[in-house]
């Protein structure tokens, strides 16, 4: 990868490094608790080849190959990363940051560094990608995003390189990134070679080169086979047809043709409508839509490989996965970069082309004014007046820049508002007109266009994304850690945890955090009356993990018996579940953000 150092520093500072900020400040959520449990069991049992499946301590996890588990577990075992939320999520942030760097360079190939930087802005403010099952959580999506971004970059580099050794290295890198995706999320990586092959066949020059270099790509295919086959052979020997029934039958065929979870069934248009809503939430939808149309037109006009790869990268996978019945939005994450690149392409072309006609228009306006009022323009051409006009234009530029970066400006002395600016259009018009009448039409048009373009970018969404990075939300981690400490200080046998939840409804995060508070005493069925015993009898005090409806039934029974609703016991309230904390365990009551409750 090659790009100017200032641009790389900017990209690292604004988009890559923020992915690591506050990684450990929230509880594990949803699927990442499944994968983190698998990592923990690898470290506990030493069985690296077959991770275990939550919420069963010894059930084999066969949904996906285990590469991501190995990547996360190895540095924790070696002591290079802490065994906590930060250590579990570190690789996802790193994969996301490297994918961002690749995407920046791909954008630079399309239309210069501005294209790449804007593409990263569009992705960074796409809230689900960064915060929901994405680049800051121990899931599979960051590795898959890197698989596609790295694979696309190295393929484009291999087609443009004149050095035979470099072409081979880039081709091998494509194969290795495919291995990363395939051994992380299995068939979700299969669209990478499909996209690259489709784009190649659409463009004459790379099509001819592919015919000449078929031996190279065949060798890359064999390398991929050598790297991925051993684990599949091992799993087949150990589990036989059961392995294939799980990894292919249930988690590919059934997901595509029916469902494993009825809540995942969506109409064919789900990905496109949801993508539009998410882009609209950040204010990026028009940039993306116009940019994609422009990119498609330019691709057909120029017979352009980079454009063909970008368009195919979005259109082909989204079209194919839309035929499936089970749909989750995070399935689209590897195919969002082309949309971001299209927005960057539009912005870059606008900055390159728009200043020329606008500069001519401003110059024509100045010439018209000279013709209609030559004496007035003569006054404006005085050096002192020109300096004043440029100073006012500079002030308008400062106001616009501050508004774009910080938001609306409002200066007040007491209750008196001295200055207020809630928009950018008027100061931009001031910059253009005063710059033109000061004899700087060309520079004024460039500055005005740049500011207008910046005003269309989702900078407000970027500020909101930064503010979300440091949110504290870890009630389960705080409560379970506190319970373990309280039990360790208690004399005698640990009383463990009373669990009044059916196996079918206990969430993976709940199991991940409370599995170490042992032993578990399971209620065979909801039993509100049993809660009173553990709350009221000091000899039988123990924390309780209880379905919220069961707790409400218990409180209603007490209210009926006592003619008034009694005060709630110390607890931790979680979605649909409460953790009741009698006696010494009351010290573990926490607020929703994980802090100790007052």
Number of C-alpha atoms within 10 A of each C-alpha: 10 9 14 8 9 9 15 17 11 12 22 16 11 17 21 23 13 17 22 20 16 16 22 21 18 21 23 27 18 16 18 22 24 24 26 27 26 28 25 21 21 21 17 9 11 11 11 18 16 22 27 24 20 23 21 12 12 14 12 16 20 21 18 19 22 22 20 22 25 16 14 23 23 16 16 18 13 9 9 10 16 14 17 15 19 21 19 29 22 23 23 27 26 20 21 28 23 20 25 28 25 23 27 31 21 29 30 21 17 23 18 18 23 20 27 30 27 26 28 26 23 29 24 26 27 26 20 16 23 21 17 16 22 23 30 29 31 29 28 22 27 28 29 30 26 27 26 28 28 24 26 25 23 25 20 21 19 22 17 11 13 10 9 10 11 14 20 17 14 22 23 23 19 29 26 20 24 26 21 22 28 23 24 25 22 21 15 18 22 14 20 23 17 15 22 20 16 16 22 21 15 16 19 13 14 19 17 12 12 17 9 10 12 11 11 15 16 11 14 19 17 12 15 20 13 10 13 16 11 11 16 14 11 13 18 14 11 12 12 12 11 14 19 17 15 17 18 18 14 16 19 19 15 16 19 19 11 16 19 13 9 10 10 14 18 15 12 16 13 15 21 15 11 13 19 16 14 18 23 13 15 22 20 25 19 14 22 24 16 14 22 25 14 16 25 17 12 14 19 14 9 10 14 20 24 21 23 23 23 27 22 22 26 19 14 15 19 19 14 10 17 18 14 20 18 22 22 13 16 16 15 20 20 25 23 19 26 26 27 29 33 30 29 32 29 24 23 23 16 14 18 14 12 14 21 16 12 19 22 14 16 24 20 14 16 19 15 12 15 15 11 11 11 13 12 11 17 10 12 19 15 12 11 11 13 19 14 15 22 21 15 17 23 17 15 19 20 13 20 28 17 15 17 21 14 12 16 15 15 11 11 10 8 7 6 8 10 10 10 12 16 13 16 21 14 13 23 24 16 20 26 26 23 24 26 24 23 23 19 18 26 20 15 28 27 20 19 24 23 18 21 17 15 18 19 14 20 21 20 16 20 22 14 13 19 17 10 14 19 14 13 16 18 19 23 25 22 20 26 20 16 19 25 18 14 16 19 12 9 11 7 8 9 16 18 20 22 24 20 26 20 14 12 7 9 18 19 21 23 21 17 23 19 20 16 15 20 14 13 17 14 15 14 10 9 18 14 20 15 13 21 13 14 20 20 12 12 12 10 13 22 26 26 22 24 24 22 18 14 19 22 12 15 17 20 16 15 16 14 11 10 10 9 10 13 12 8 8 14 19 23 23 17 15 8 11 20 18 26 25 24 22 17 15 21 18 17 28 25 22 19 16 17 20 16 15 14 6
